[in-house]
Amino acid sequence: MLANKTQIADFQDWTKNPFWKAVRYRWYWFLISPLLSVLLGFTFLRYKTPHYTITASLLVRDDSRGSDFHETALLEELGLPDATSSVENEIEILKSRTLLSQIISDLHLTTQYFAAGTLKTTELYDKTPYKVRFLKSRPAKPESYLIIRETDSTFRLQTSDHYYKGSFGKKLSLPHGAAIMDTTRFKPSSHYQYSFKISATETILDHYDRVLRIQAPNKAASLVNLSIQDVLPRKGEAILNQLIERYQKASIQEKNKVADNTIAFINSNLTHISSELTQVETNIEQFRKRHRVIDMAEDGRQALQQYHSNASDEKQLAMHLKIVGLLEAHLREKSATAIPSALYPQESNFAAMVSKYNETQLALTRALASLAPGHPEVQSMEKQIGVLRTSLADAIEHQKRELTLSIAAIREYGRGFENAITRLPGNQRAFLSQSREQGIQQELYLFLLKKRMETAISRSANIANARVVDAPKASQLPVYPNRQLTLLIALLSGLLTPVGILYIGQIFNNKITSKEDIARQCDVTIIGEISQQRWRQVGSRSLIKEQFRSLRTNVQFVVGTRPNTVILLTSAMAGEGKSFIAMHLAQSLALAGRKVLLIDFDLRKPSLALLLNLRPEGVTEYITSEREPLIQRCANGPPFDFLAAGMPHVDTGELMLSPRVAELIPKLKIGYDYVLLDSPPVGLVADARFLSPYADLTLYIVRQHFTFMHQLTDLHKIREQLPDLHLVLNGTRDLRRYQYHYQ
């Protein structure tokens, strides 16, 4: 039971909270504000340009993670080097500004087309009715051109300070270069104004560099996700498609560089070796014709067996020496190209050195694609290539000396066989020499043909370092603005805005808003409340009249049976409704059959005479002219007597100190039940204090949302100076039904 009472008390305390009262008083805000906010949300969704996300995914070859496209084994079988790749490197290549600048140039993204309506301007891409082609562009400041179609074949381009006339399909000179304006299959609408804008390449490049997102979703996988945001889905898809196409072409071209250099080297030497082989074969043919030799005698075969073996070794070394000479010439004449290390596979150390040289050359070429020539990394690679080139030259020279010595040793060793061969006919000796030369040239020719075919096969097997998993595709719904989120935020904003306004109003409020505020600031009794309504209402049962009846009853209860009661009405400052309450209280007391006199003692700013439509002469003339007070009868409603303040006087403060004021009130109150003194604000002038000795009851007027709280605190200082002080709360706004207020 005690718990229930505690809960009820807490609930009552909560309902008395000023903030909750403000919420109840302005409940309609919580209906209008959400409706307006949701309407603004729909308007925002209607006219805000939507942004779409275009996504694609690539599977990138990453040798460090074991993912390849099955061409590595083929290249290894052919004895050719294979370039390694990684996801991180490929992502950086995809994000390079060089690749983006190529896409901007391919798709002409620096030229944007727009259609301007009444409230919204929309960008066009593939559905524009006009297209401009620049034959030769030149740098100029960004500019927008308004397209005004004059006839079916002519148009005018309008800028901020110039205009250009031209014909469709014909050349036109613009600040950005010579251009041709063409129409498309899409028809222009009369409801739109069409224009195109030429932007700087760097501006467009910076924009797409910000909106393009390339990342690997999983460190353990070789998948790369590409995404871009654009207001036109087709435009975003075209950008990603062109990005993938450009990237794949660049990857294949980079792989083909080594194969192209090898094929060029082989082709350049095949021509020379072919001519030498043809010459040797021609000499053998002439030798056979001249000496009529078809086959040598069988009797010298056994003697020549060991000689042939020695000659075979000499031939092999001679071929090696020839290859080394060709490699030396290639290294000297074409130092910036790769060296086909597979042409000399017998020396593993030499092949490893050539492979290292080729890899460094390939890395330098790749670095120059994204770095400046003076970059420290490029200079480091150039120094490394120089050291490798010197080492290769020394190794080749060493190989030549070694082969030369080996050939000389074999020839020296073969002289013993030559003594035996001298017994053979000289024709056979000459024939063998030419046949040996033919064999060397023929084997070298076949070797080069084989390597050229292998290199061509490897070149045709090259594919890009990435393949498309998901083609570029735009989202069906825009990512911005989000319809559900926008409407939810609008609804919440509509609900929270009144709460915030009311709460902030409560925080910064320094005026009286309720009786609880009065109770917290002072302990003076509230004798009545007057609501803020139109007081000129027809009928005696209006709310404001009932409130004055309640105030009259409370005054009579406080006064009791005391005769000839003088009531002083004052306030803290002007504008709190003091004169209004004085006039209506007088009418209410007169309605109860009491004799009432209302005296306007606000000599500085009199207003009652004007409100009652009576003569302004009164107190001032009584004091200054020593005449009898002019008591007027107010017959507008319940009749009561009225003494006006009089005409304005220069020294009003001194008039209140006149002895005639002390004589006036006691003399007049004898003939009345109630005398109401409408005095100036006590917080501004001292007139109310001068009148307080003659008053039996003081009504201090406080106006809701007008009187400051600190002015109620000052009541403690003047309470002793005003007799029987009571408060009247004027201008209350929380009364929405017929009710009484008793104290």
Residue, then its C-alpha position, 0 to 999 in steps of 0.5 A: m500500500l505504501a509502495n502504491k502511494t509512493q508511485i502515485a506521488d512520484f507520478q504526480d510530481w512528474t506531471k507537475n514538471p514544467f517541461w511536461k506541462a510545456v509538452r502538454y500545452r504544445w501537444y500539437w507540435f508533436l503532430i505537426s513537426p513529424l508531418l512537416s519533417v516527413l514531408l521535407g524528407f520526401t521532398f529531399l528524396r524527390y529532388k536529391t540526386p541519387h548516388y549508386t555503387i558500382t562493384a566488380s571483382l578480380l581474381v589476381r595471380d599471387d605467387s606468394r599465395g600459390s594462385d596461378f593461371h596454369e601458364t607457369a608450368l608451360l614457361e618453365e618447360l620451355g626454359l623461359p623466365d616467369a615474372t612474379s606478381s602479388v595482390e598488393n602490387e596489382i592493387e597499387i597498379l590498379k589505383s595508379r593515376t597513370l591508369l586513371s588518366q588513360i581511362i579519363s582520356d578514353l571515355h572523355l570524362t572531362t566533358q560532362y553533359f547536363a539537363a537543367g529543369t525547374l528545380k533540379t539539374t541532372e547529369l547525362y551520359d549516354k542519353t544526351p541529345y548532343k555530343v561534342r568532339f574535340l578535334k584538337s584540344r588545348p588547355a583552358k580554364p574550366e567552362s560551362y557552355l549552355i546549348i541553345r538550339e536555334t534551328d534544326s541545323t544551327f545552335r548557339l553556345q552561351t558562356s558567362d561572357h561569350y557566345y559561339k554560333g555554329s552548325f551541327g556536324k561542322k567545325l567550331s572554334l572554342p577556347h578549349g580547341a576545335a570541336i564538332m557538335d553532333t546530335t544523337r538519336f535522343k530527342p531534346s525536351s523543351h522542358y530542359q536546358y542542355s549544357f556541357k561542362i569542360s573540366a580540368t583533367e586533374t580535377i576529374l582525376d582527383h575526384y575519381d581517385r577519391v571515389l574509387r575503392i580497390q581493396a582485398p577483402n581477405k588477406a588469405a585470398s587473392l580476390v580484389n574488389l573494385s567499387i566506385q560511386d557515381v550518380l550515373p550507373r552506366k557511367g560507373e560501369a563504363i569506368l570500371n570496364q575500361l579500368i579492367e580492360r586497360y589493366q589487363k592490356a598493360s599486364i599482357q604487354e609487360k609480360n610480352k616485352v621479354a619475349d619480344n626482345t628475344i624474338a627480335f634478337i633471334n631474328s636479327n641473327l638468323t639472317h646472318i647465320s642463314s647467309e653464312l650457311t648458304q655460302v658454306e653449302t654453296n662451297i660444298e656444292q661447287f667442291r663436289k662439282r669441281h672434284r666430282v666427289i660424292d662419297m669418300a673411300e671407306d678405307g679412311r673411315q677407321a683412321l678418321q674416327q678419333y679425328h671426328s670425335n675430336a673435331s666434334d668437341e672442337k665444333q661444339l666449343a666453336m659454336h659456344l664461342k660464336i654464341v658468346g660473341l653474339l651475346e657480347a655484341h648484343l650486350r654492347e649494342k642493345s644494353a637497354t634490352a633483355i638478354p635471352s639467357a636460354l640461348y646458353p643453358q650449359e653454364s648455370n652461373f652465366a644463365a643465373m646472372v643473365s636471369k638476374y639482369n633481365e629481372t632487374q631490367l623488367a623491374l626498372t621498366r615497371a618502375l618507370a611506368s609510375l615513377a619519375p626517372g630521377h626517383p631514388e628507386v629508379q637510380s638504384m635499379e640503374k646502378q644495379i643494372g650497370v654493375l650486372r652489365t659489367s659482370l656479364a661483360d667480364a663473364i663473357e670475356h672470361q668465357k671467350r678466353e676459356l673457349t679459345l684456350s679449349i679450342a686451341a688445346i683440342r686443335e693441338y691434340g688433333r694434330g696427331f690425327e692430321n698426320a694420319i689424315t695427310r695420307l688421305p687425298g687432299n680433296q677429302r681434307a678440304f671436304l671435311s673442313q667445309s663439312r665441319e663448317q656446315g655442321i656448325q652453321q646448321e646446328l646454330y641455325l636449327f637452335l635459333l629456330k627452335k628457340r624462336m618457336e618456343t618464345a613465340i609459344s610462350r608469348s601466345a600463352n601470356i595472359a593478364n595477371a587478373r581475370v574477371v570474377d564479377a563484371p561491373k554491375a551497379s546497385q539497383l537501389p541508390v546508396y545515397p540518399n537511403r530512402q528508409l534511413t532518410l524517412l526515419i531520420a526525418l521522423l525522429s527529427g520531427l519528434l525530437t525537434p519540439v522536445g529540443i526546443l521545449y527543453i532548451g526553452q526550459i533551460f534558458n527560461n528566466k521568466i515565470t511559467s507556473k505557480e510552482d515557479i512562484a512557490r520556489q521563488c517566494d512564499v506569497t499566497i496566490i489569490g487568483e489566476i487570470s488566463q490569457q484570453r480575449w476579455r471582450q467576450v459576450g455573456s456572463r459565463s465566459l471563462i475570464k469573467e468566472q476567473f474574476r468572480s473567483l478572484r472577487t470571492n478570494v478577496q472578500f474572503v481575505v478582507g472579511t467583514r472589514p468595511n471601506t477596504v482599500i486595495l492597492l494593485t501594483s506589479a514589478m514592471a509595466g505590461e503585466g496587466k495591472s490596469f486590466i485586472a484593476m478595471h475588471l475586478a472593479q466591474s466584478l465587485a460592482l456586479a456583486g452589489r458593492k459600491v466600488l471606486l477605481i482610482d488611477f494613480d499611475l500619473r506617469k502613464p495613465s491608461l484607464a481613462l482611455l480604456l473606459n472612454l472617460r475624461p482624463e481629468g482627475v488626481t493631478e488636477y485635484i492636487t495642483s488646482e485644489r479643486e474637488p476630485l472629478i468622480q465619473r460614473c462608468a456605466n459600461g457594464p456593472p456601474f462603478d465610480f472612477l477617478a482618472a489620473g489626470m493630465p501629465h505633470v512635469d514633477t509627478g514624483e513630488l505630487m505623490l508627496s502632497p498632503r492632499v493625497a493623504e486627505l484624498i483616500p481617507k475622504l473617498k473610502i468612506g462612501y465606498d465598500y471598495v477602493l481600488l488604487d491602480s499604482p505604477p510598478v513598484g519595481l520601477v518607481a516609489d509611488a506604490r510605497f507612498l500609497s501603501p500606508y492607506a491600503d488594507l490589501t495589496l495585489y501584486i500582479v505577476r504575468q506568466h512568461f513575462t515576469f522575471m524570476h528574480q523580480l519575485t525574489d525581490l518581493h522579500k525586500i518590499r514585503e514589509q512595505l506593502p500591507d497584506l501582500h497577495l499575488v495574482l497570476n495573470g496571462t496563464r495559458d494552460l487553461r483549456r476548459y471551463q474551470y474555477h481557481y480557488q485559493 
